Amino acid sequence: PDLTGHEKFGLGNVKYNISGIHVTAVELPSASISLLPGSGIKLAIGNASLTINMSWNIRTWMFKDSGRSTVHISKVFVTAILSTPRDNTGPTSISLTSCRTTSGDIDIKLNGKR
């Protein structure tokens, strides 16, 4: 979905819109799933990266600008624990018990005037 909003800086508001968000690359060089006896499933993803392209525009009382942007996020690590209930009376469900995510580097390239 598009992101639209405004922020107050100094003497005025900055209105922004980020649209056309597309994930163009995902790399998962290290991913594993393991069973945790009595508690569920552990998902671990290491050293992942993600590239996103989008359009942006900003407007203030003094100027406006727009363009395209590429965001590259690397050194992403995710550990998630999923649990399943022990009740056999209904449909199987999975719930997220815990999740930890860290990212190392974020590179943002802004290109003005679409």
Helices and strands as residue ranges (DSSP letters): E 3-9, E 12-27, E 30-36, E 40-59, E 64-83, E 95-102, E 105-112
